[in-house]
Amino acid sequence: MSRRVSPELALGFACCRWPRSDTGDAAVRAAAGGAIDWERFAGIVARNRISALVKDALDRAGVEAPAAVAAQLSQGQSNAAFTSLALARESIRLQRAFDEAGLPALIVKGAPMAMLAYGDLGRKESWDIDLLTDEASVFAARRLLEGLGYGMSAPGGLDSAQFARFVPHAKEAAFLHPETGITMELHWRLVDNELLLAGIGLESGTKAVSLGAGTVRTLAHAPLLAYLCVHGAAHNWGRLKWLADVGAFLGNRSAREVESLYRSACGYGAGRPVRLALLLCQRMLGLPLSPDLEELLHRDRVVAALAGNVLAGLEYGDARGEHVTYTQAYLRTRIGYFFMGRGLRHVARELRNLWVAPVDRTHLALPQKLAFLYHVVRIPSWLLRIGARLARKARTR
């Protein structure tokens, strides 16, 4: 983690420290005291979806950004608060609807995470709702969502038979409400590689979280930490908001409490992703750790290398570039998958996940006896998708 970061990204790190403190305020002032390209900083803030945290941190530390940047941050803060309230209301509606229908449901991340990490809804920027059910209930859940006005948007246009072929080989589908513009992701699994979150789901511990106008259920603290860290690592921590949420979730706890929570999370198979998150939170967000845990993190050379990979990804494209398919940042993320767990079983699962394409199983209906043909069409199907993507890109130029 010796890799140096730009002054603008370092200021973003300082603004994401939680809870607020005099030490944190001093870190913000020190980071802002260098040669800051404020236009670039504003772009970094927007891409990482941390406007509310940054505006709050700069105001508290007495740092004045240029007028145009300050206006942009204020607008981002207002937008985040408005969206967060709308998503919280919809999360309550969905929880109630699933409960009344007798369908299992947990709201993960989103509004309950905002309350657990920051104590209010306005500081965490979200754009969708993540709802976890189980595979046995997913078809009834789809009908319920459609009855509530949602339509499946990704993958789109699947009939019942296609959806039935899609579910065993995927973990989620996105639904869009055309009137409210709210996107929700229906999960029936939390990860593609189940070795990383063994035992986490509807059957693991849960916690009720009040959102003011109602209550939703989410994962209990230890499985929630494990899931947040695996989710962040799966995206190479490509947005600071994900790490800021973990840092805030842990920041109000003592170093010993953090260590205890870490050891509980490791019991689900997420040891390396959790160690990576803790190392990043310590180095980037000033999270205090116990000496024993700090020593443990520093002994894991793979975690240190992964942390450097995260920083390189955050700096990609002048720290404002999106990590779209086949960019350098995207490839860094894919390579990181193979180091999230240990042993040949983990590598084999990741290779399987790379090879199996749910879209092939969905749109090509083959009888069970001919299922081996999916492997035959995998490469030409992939090449056709690449060609279509390149053609669309050429038409937009």
Secondary structure as UniProt FT lines:
FT   HELIX           7..15
FT   HELIX           22..32
FT   HELIX           38..48
FT   HELIX           51..61
FT   HELIX           67..100
FT   TURN            101..102
FT   STRAND          106..108
FT   HELIX           110..118
FT   STRAND          128..132
FT   HELIX           135..137
FT   HELIX           138..147
FT   TURN            148..149
FT   STRAND          151..154
FT   HELIX           160..166
FT   HELIX           167..169
FT   STRAND          172..176
FT   TURN            178..180
FT   STRAND          183..187
FT   HELIX           194..197
FT   TURN            198..199
FT   TURN            202..203
FT   STRAND          206..210
FT   STRAND          215..219
FT   HELIX           221..234
FT   TURN            235..237
FT   HELIX           240..251
FT   HELIX           255..266
FT   TURN            267..269
FT   HELIX           271..285
FT   HELIX           291..299
FT   HELIX           301..314
FT   TURN            315..320
FT   TURN            325..326
FT   HELIX           328..337
FT   TURN            338..339
FT   HELIX           343..355
FT   HELIX           358..363
FT   HELIX           368..370
FT   TURN            371..372
FT   HELIX           373..396
//
